[in-house]
Amino acid sequence: MISLTPDLILAIFILVLFSLGGVAFVTGILILAISAASQGVQTLASQVTTLAQKGITDDIAGIVGNAATLINGLNQLTKTKAGIGVFLTILGLLMMTIACYLAIKTQPLF
């Protein structure tokens, strides 16, 4: 049976912290890459803009109002995705930095 010494517990903590930081970092980068390359949102935004212009020329106020609401919703969606990606990236880097600091500052673990 493995005895859990304080050094072993600290080593496990550092490994888990670094691993979770790496997962958060990679996830944040992927979210940023996917949101930047998302053609679907850009296509939908251009189609809604075309619909709004048609509504203006045909004097249909409901279409214009709904199209404007949809465009604002798409902008918020893009901002939210980018915010989550940046947050996860910074959190991952911070966790990995703390794990490296703990590993360097403690006595040799093995």
N, C-alpha and C positions, 0 to 999 in steps of 0.2 A: 504494500500500500504506500502511496506517495504521501509524505508528510509535508504539510503546507507551512513552510518557513516564511518569514516576512520577506525575504529576498525573492522567493518563488512567487508569492502573491504580487509583489511589485512588478516582477517581470511579466506576469500574466496581464496585469493591469496595463502596462506599457504596450504590450502587443495588441491587446484588444482596443485600446485608445487609438493607436496608430492605424489599425485595420479599419475601424469605424470612420476615422478621418479620411482614409483613402477612398472608402466607398462613398462618403458624402462628397468629396472632391470630384470624383469621376461622375457621379450622378449630376452634380451641378454643371459640370462642363457639357455633359450630354444634353441637359435641358437647354442650356444656352445655344448649343449647336443646332438642336432640333427647332427651337423657336426662331432662330435666325434664318434657317433654311426652309421654313414652313411656307410652301407655295400655296397651300389651300387657303390660308387666311388672307394672303395678298390677292388671290383670285376672287375670293368672296368680297373683299373690300372694293375691288374695281367694279364688280358686277353691281354691288349696291350703289356705288356712285353713279353708274349708268342708269340704274332704276330711278334714283333721285332726280337726275337730270330729265328723264322722261316724264316723271311726275310733275316737274316744274313746267315743262312745255305743255302738258295736257291739263294743267291747273287742278291737279289732284292733291289736295293738301294732306290727306291721310298717308299716302305713299311717301311723301317727302318727310313727314314727321317720323314715320316708322323707320325709314332708311337712315335718317340722322341718328336715331336711337341705336340702330344696329351698328353703325359705324363707331359710335362712342363705345359700345360694348366690345367691339373688336379691338379698339385701342386699349381698353382696360385689360382685356385678356392678354394682349401682348406684353403690356407693362407688368402684369402679375407674373407671367411666366419668366420674364427676365429677372424680376426681383427675387423669385424663388431660386433661380439658377445662381445668381450672384451670392445670395445668402448661403446656399449649400456649399459653394466653392470656397467662400471665406471661412465658413465653419470647419470645413474639411482641412484647410490649410492650418487653421488655428489648432485643431486637435492634433494634427501630425507634428506641429511645432512643439506643442506641450509635451507630447510623447518623446520627441527627440531630446528636449531639454531635460526631462526626467531621466532618460537613459544616460545622458552625458554626466549629469550632476550626481547621480548615485554611484555607489561603489560598484566595482565589477560584479555583474550579476551571475556570471557562470565561471 
